[in-house]
């Protein structure tokens, strides 16, 4: 199965979405699952 290459804009949007979710009090693991990536990918 081929991987999807995300554009820089998509990556920035997802990182901002995680920041908003964490500001609302969600844990990092829950926030990254909500955007559809793994914790390892988020920290990478």
PyMOL Python script that loads the backbone (N, CA, C, O; Angstrom):
from pymol import cmd

cmd.read_pdbstr("""\
ATOM      1  N   UNK A   1       0.841  -1.177   0.000  1.00  0.00           N
ATOM      2  CA  UNK A   1       0.000   0.000   0.000  1.00  0.00           C
ATOM      3  C   UNK A   1       0.891   1.247   0.000  1.00  0.00           C
ATOM      4  O   UNK A   1       1.807   1.372   0.813  1.00  0.00           O
ATOM      5  N   UNK A   2       0.611   2.138  -0.901  1.00  0.00           N
ATOM      6  CA  UNK A   2       1.425   3.345  -1.032  1.00  0.00           C
ATOM      7  C   UNK A   2       1.093   4.350   0.063  1.00  0.00           C
ATOM      8  O   UNK A   2      -0.055   4.468   0.490  1.00  0.00           O
ATOM      9  N   UNK A   3       2.104   5.063   0.503  1.00  0.00           N
ATOM     10  CA  UNK A   3       1.908   6.106   1.516  1.00  0.00           C
ATOM     11  C   UNK A   3       1.512   7.402   0.839  1.00  0.00           C
ATOM     12  O   UNK A   3       1.875   7.660  -0.309  1.00  0.00           O
ATOM     13  N   UNK A   4       0.760   8.214   1.571  1.00  0.00           N
ATOM     14  CA  UNK A   4       0.365   9.516   1.047  1.00  0.00           C
ATOM     15  C   UNK A   4       1.378  10.552   1.498  1.00  0.00           C
ATOM     16  O   UNK A   4       1.724  10.621   2.677  1.00  0.00           O
ATOM     17  N   UNK A   5       1.845  11.346   0.568  1.00  0.00           N
ATOM     18  CA  UNK A   5       2.739  12.461   0.909  1.00  0.00           C
ATOM     19  C   UNK A   5       1.875  13.662   1.244  1.00  0.00           C
ATOM     20  O   UNK A   5       1.095  14.122   0.410  1.00  0.00           O
ATOM     21  N   UNK A   6       2.009  14.166   2.448  1.00  0.00           N
ATOM     22  CA  UNK A   6       1.246  15.336   2.868  1.00  0.00           C
ATOM     23  C   UNK A   6       1.987  16.602   2.472  1.00  0.00           C
ATOM     24  O   UNK A   6       3.217  16.650   2.486  1.00  0.00           O
ATOM     25  N   UNK A   7       1.227  17.618   2.120  1.00  0.00           N
ATOM     26  CA  UNK A   7       1.850  18.892   1.784  1.00  0.00           C
ATOM     27  C   UNK A   7       2.220  19.609   3.079  1.00  0.00           C
ATOM     28  O   UNK A   7       1.744  19.248   4.156  1.00  0.00           O
ATOM     29  N   UNK A   8       3.055  20.606   2.970  1.00  0.00           N
ATOM     30  CA  UNK A   8       3.472  21.374   4.140  1.00  0.00           C
ATOM     31  C   UNK A   8       2.269  22.029   4.809  1.00  0.00           C
ATOM     32  O   UNK A   8       2.207  22.110   6.036  1.00  0.00           O
ATOM     33  N   UNK A   9       1.321  22.494   4.012  1.00  0.00           N
ATOM     34  CA  UNK A   9       0.128  23.137   4.566  1.00  0.00           C
ATOM     35  C   UNK A   9      -0.704  22.158   5.379  1.00  0.00           C
ATOM     36  O   UNK A   9      -1.235  22.521   6.429  1.00  0.00           O
ATOM     37  N   UNK A  10      -0.825  20.918   4.906  1.00  0.00           N
ATOM     38  CA  UNK A  10      -1.584  19.898   5.629  1.00  0.00           C
ATOM     39  C   UNK A  10      -0.918  19.571   6.959  1.00  0.00           C
ATOM     40  O   UNK A  10      -1.595  19.408   7.974  1.00  0.00           O
ATOM     41  N   UNK A  11       0.402  19.477   6.952  1.00  0.00           N
ATOM     42  CA  UNK A  11       1.141  19.157   8.171  1.00  0.00           C
ATOM     43  C   UNK A  11       0.976  20.264   9.197  1.00  0.00           C
ATOM     44  O   UNK A  11       0.726  19.991  10.371  1.00  0.00           O
ATOM     45  N   UNK A  12       1.115  21.510   8.766  1.00  0.00           N
ATOM     46  CA  UNK A  12       0.971  22.647   9.676  1.00  0.00           C
ATOM     47  C   UNK A  12      -0.445  22.697  10.241  1.00  0.00           C
ATOM     48  O   UNK A  12      -0.624  22.979  11.425  1.00  0.00           O
ATOM     49  N   UNK A  13      -1.446  22.428   9.418  1.00  0.00           N
ATOM     50  CA  UNK A  13      -2.839  22.444   9.878  1.00  0.00           C
ATOM     51  C   UNK A  13      -3.066  21.374  10.936  1.00  0.00           C
ATOM     52  O   UNK A  13      -3.747  21.623  11.931  1.00  0.00           O
ATOM     53  N   UNK A  14      -2.504  20.187  10.733  1.00  0.00           N
ATOM     54  CA  UNK A  14      -2.668  19.112  11.716  1.00  0.00           C
ATOM     55  C   UNK A  14      -1.956  19.446  13.027  1.00  0.00           C
ATOM     56  O   UNK A  14      -2.487  19.175  14.105  1.00  0.00           O
ATOM     57  N   UNK A  15      -0.760  20.031  12.943  1.00  0.00           N
ATOM     58  CA  UNK A  15      -0.038  20.405  14.156  1.00  0.00           C
ATOM     59  C   UNK A  15      -0.793  21.476  14.936  1.00  0.00           C
ATOM     60  O   UNK A  15      -0.836  21.437  16.166  1.00  0.00           O
ATOM     61  N   UNK A  16      -1.385  22.426  14.228  1.00  0.00           N
ATOM     62  CA  UNK A  16      -2.183  23.462  14.899  1.00  0.00           C
ATOM     63  C   UNK A  16      -3.422  22.865  15.547  1.00  0.00           C
ATOM     64  O   UNK A  16      -3.819  23.273  16.638  1.00  0.00           O
ATOM     65  N   UNK A  17      -4.033  21.892  14.867  1.00  0.00           N
ATOM     66  CA  UNK A  17      -5.218  21.240  15.419  1.00  0.00           C
ATOM     67  C   UNK A  17      -4.873  20.505  16.714  1.00  0.00           C
ATOM     68  O   UNK A  17      -5.648  20.538  17.670  1.00  0.00           O
ATOM     69  N   UNK A  18      -3.715  19.842  16.751  1.00  0.00           N
ATOM     70  CA  UNK A  18      -3.271  19.170  17.972  1.00  0.00           C
ATOM     71  C   UNK A  18      -3.035  20.189  19.079  1.00  0.00           C
ATOM     72  O   UNK A  18      -3.394  19.947  20.231  1.00  0.00           O
ATOM     73  N   UNK A  19      -2.435  21.323  18.739  1.00  0.00           N
ATOM     74  CA  UNK A  19      -2.182  22.367  19.733  1.00  0.00           C
ATOM     75  C   UNK A  19      -3.489  22.875  20.334  1.00  0.00           C
ATOM     76  O   UNK A  19      -3.572  23.111  21.540  1.00  0.00           O
ATOM     77  N   UNK A  20      -4.510  23.042  19.493  1.00  0.00           N
ATOM     78  CA  UNK A  20      -5.817  23.497  19.981  1.00  0.00           C
ATOM     79  C   UNK A  20      -6.433  22.455  20.901  1.00  0.00           C
ATOM     80  O   UNK A  20      -6.960  22.793  21.961  1.00  0.00           O
ATOM     81  N   UNK A  21      -6.370  21.190  20.500  1.00  0.00           N
ATOM     82  CA  UNK A  21      -6.945  20.119  21.321  1.00  0.00           C
ATOM     83  C   UNK A  21      -6.238  20.011  22.668  1.00  0.00           C
ATOM     84  O   UNK A  21      -6.881  19.791  23.695  1.00  0.00           O
ATOM     85  N   UNK A  22      -4.912  20.165  22.665  1.00  0.00           N
ATOM     86  CA  UNK A  22      -4.171  20.095  23.923  1.00  0.00           C
ATOM     87  C   UNK A  22      -4.487  21.301  24.798  1.00  0.00           C
ATOM     88  O   UNK A  22      -4.514  21.175  26.023  1.00  0.00           O
ATOM     89  N   UNK A  23      -4.724  22.459  24.205  1.00  0.00           N
ATOM     90  CA  UNK A  23      -5.094  23.648  24.970  1.00  0.00           C
ATOM     91  C   UNK A  23      -6.459  23.474  25.621  1.00  0.00           C
ATOM     92  O   UNK A  23      -6.750  24.098  26.641  1.00  0.00           O
ATOM     93  N   UNK A  24      -7.288  22.632  25.032  1.00  0.00           N
ATOM     94  CA  UNK A  24      -8.605  22.352  25.586  1.00  0.00           C
ATOM     95  C   UNK A  24      -8.547  21.312  26.693  1.00  0.00           C
ATOM     96  O   UNK A  24      -9.569  20.983  27.295  1.00  0.00           O
ATOM     97  N   UNK A  25      -7.348  20.790  26.962  1.00  0.00           N
ATOM     98  CA  UNK A  25      -7.184  19.864  28.070  1.00  0.00           C
ATOM     99  C   UNK A  25      -7.062  18.400  27.695  1.00  0.00           C
ATOM    100  O   UNK A  25      -7.025  17.544  28.578  1.00  0.00           O
ATOM    101  N   UNK A  26      -6.998  18.092  26.411  1.00  0.00           N
ATOM    102  CA  UNK A  26      -6.855  16.698  26.003  1.00  0.00           C
ATOM    103  C   UNK A  26      -5.394  16.261  26.112  1.00  0.00           C
ATOM    104  O   UNK A  26      -4.482  17.078  25.981  1.00  0.00           O
ATOM    105  N   UNK A  27      -5.188  14.994  26.347  1.00  0.00           N
ATOM    106  CA  UNK A  27      -3.848  14.430  26.402  1.00  0.00           C
ATOM    107  C   UNK A  27      -3.273  14.367  24.989  1.00  0.00           C
ATOM    108  O   UNK A  27      -4.019  14.366  24.009  1.00  0.00           O
ATOM    109  N   UNK A  28      -1.945  14.314  24.888  1.00  0.00           N
ATOM    110  CA  UNK A  28      -1.279  14.270  23.585  1.00  0.00           C
ATOM    111  C   UNK A  28      -1.741  13.048  22.797  1.00  0.00           C
ATOM    112  O   UNK A  28      -2.039  13.159  21.608  1.00  0.00           O
ATOM    113  N   UNK A  29      -1.805  11.896  23.437  1.00  0.00           N
ATOM    114  CA  UNK A  29      -2.199  10.666  22.751  1.00  0.00           C
ATOM    115  C   UNK A  29      -3.596  10.776  22.161  1.00  0.00           C
ATOM    116  O   UNK A  29      -3.831  10.330  21.038  1.00  0.00           O
ATOM    117  N   UNK A  30      -4.521  11.360  22.901  1.00  0.00           N
ATOM    118  CA  UNK A  30      -5.889  11.522  22.406  1.00  0.00           C
ATOM    119  C   UNK A  30      -5.946  12.533  21.266  1.00  0.00           C
ATOM    120  O   UNK A  30      -6.674  12.338  20.292  1.00  0.00           O
ATOM    121  N   UNK A  31      -5.182  13.606  21.389  1.00  0.00           N
ATOM    122  CA  UNK A  31      -5.191  14.653  20.368  1.00  0.00           C
ATOM    123  C   UNK A  31      -4.643  14.149  19.044  1.00  0.00           C
ATOM    124  O   UNK A  31      -5.214  14.435  17.991  1.00  0.00           O
ATOM    125  N   UNK A  32      -3.544  13.402  19.078  1.00  0.00           N
ATOM    126  CA  UNK A  32      -2.975  12.921  17.814  1.00  0.00           C
ATOM    127  C   UNK A  32      -3.850  11.841  17.193  1.00  0.00           C
ATOM    128  O   UNK A  32      -3.922  11.736  15.969  1.00  0.00           O
ATOM    129  N   UNK A  33      -4.518  11.035  18.020  1.00  0.00           N
ATOM    130  CA  UNK A  33      -5.451  10.056  17.468  1.00  0.00           C
ATOM    131  C   UNK A  33      -6.620  10.743  16.781  1.00  0.00           C
ATOM    132  O   UNK A  33      -7.148  10.238  15.790  1.00  0.00           O
ATOM    133  N   UNK A  34      -7.026  11.896  17.305  1.00  0.00           N
ATOM    134  CA  UNK A  34      -8.154  12.631  16.727  1.00  0.00           C
ATOM    135  C   UNK A  34      -7.833  13.150  15.324  1.00  0.00           C
ATOM    136  O   UNK A  34      -8.737  13.298  14.502  1.00  0.00           O
ATOM    137  N   UNK A  35      -6.560  13.428  15.042  1.00  0.00           N
ATOM    138  CA  UNK A  35      -6.199  13.904  13.708  1.00  0.00           C
ATOM    139  C   UNK A  35      -5.762  12.769  12.790  1.00  0.00           C
ATOM    140  O   UNK A  35      -5.495  12.994  11.609  1.00  0.00           O
ATOM    141  N   UNK A  36      -5.688  11.560  13.319  1.00  0.00           N
ATOM    142  CA  UNK A  36      -5.420  10.402  12.475  1.00  0.00           C
ATOM    143  C   UNK A  36      -3.965  10.051  12.269  1.00  0.00           C
ATOM    144  O   UNK A  36      -3.621   9.456  11.248  1.00  0.00           O
ATOM    145  N   UNK A  37      -3.093  10.399  13.208  1.00  0.00           N
ATOM    146  CA  UNK A  37      -1.686   9.998  13.123  1.00  0.00           C
ATOM    147  C   UNK A  37      -1.289   9.310  14.422  1.00  0.00           C
ATOM    148  O   UNK A  37      -2.012   9.362  15.417  1.00  0.00           O
ATOM    149  N   UNK A  38      -0.135   8.671  14.396  1.00  0.00           N
ATOM    150  CA  UNK A  38       0.346   8.024  15.616  1.00  0.00           C
ATOM    151  C   UNK A  38       1.175   9.012  16.425  1.00  0.00           C
ATOM    152  O   UNK A  38       1.602  10.052  15.923  1.00  0.00           O
ATOM    153  N   UNK A  39       1.392   8.663  17.682  1.00  0.00           N
ATOM    154  CA  UNK A  39       2.203   9.517  18.546  1.00  0.00           C
ATOM    155  C   UNK A  39       3.629   9.636  18.028  1.00  0.00           C
ATOM    156  O   UNK A  39       4.227  10.710  18.101  1.00  0.00           O
ATOM    157  N   UNK A  40       4.177   8.549  17.508  1.00  0.00           N
ATOM    158  CA  UNK A  40       5.535   8.548  16.982  1.00  0.00           C
ATOM    159  C   UNK A  40       5.642   9.525  15.811  1.00  0.00           C
ATOM    160  O   UNK A  40       6.602  10.290  15.717  1.00  0.00           O
ATOM    161  N   UNK A  41       4.648   9.492  14.918  1.00  0.00           N
ATOM    162  CA  UNK A  41       4.646  10.394  13.774  1.00  0.00           C
ATOM    163  C   UNK A  41       4.561  11.839  14.239  1.00  0.00           C
ATOM    164  O   UNK A  41       5.225  12.710  13.677  1.00  0.00           O
ATOM    165  N   UNK A  42       3.760  12.103  15.248  1.00  0.00           N
ATOM    166  CA  UNK A  42       3.614  13.457  15.769  1.00  0.00           C
ATOM    167  C   UNK A  42       4.949  13.977  16.281  1.00  0.00           C
ATOM    168  O   UNK A  42       5.330  15.108  15.978  1.00  0.00           O
ATOM    169  N   UNK A  43       5.660  13.171  17.050  1.00  0.00           N
ATOM    170  CA  UNK A  43       6.925  13.628  17.608  1.00  0.00           C
ATOM    171  C   UNK A  43       8.040  13.684  16.579  1.00  0.00           C
ATOM    172  O   UNK A  43       9.006  14.427  16.750  1.00  0.00           O
ATOM    173  N   UNK A  44       7.914  12.902  15.508  1.00  0.00           N
ATOM    174  CA  UNK A  44       8.917  12.923  14.454  1.00  0.00           C
ATOM    175  C   UNK A  44       8.810  14.224  13.696  1.00  0.00           C
ATOM    176  O   UNK A  44       9.570  14.454  12.755  1.00  0.00           O
TER     177      UNK A  44
END
""", "prot")
cmd.dss("prot")
cmd.show_as("cartoon", "prot")
cmd.util.cbc("prot")
cmd.orient("prot")
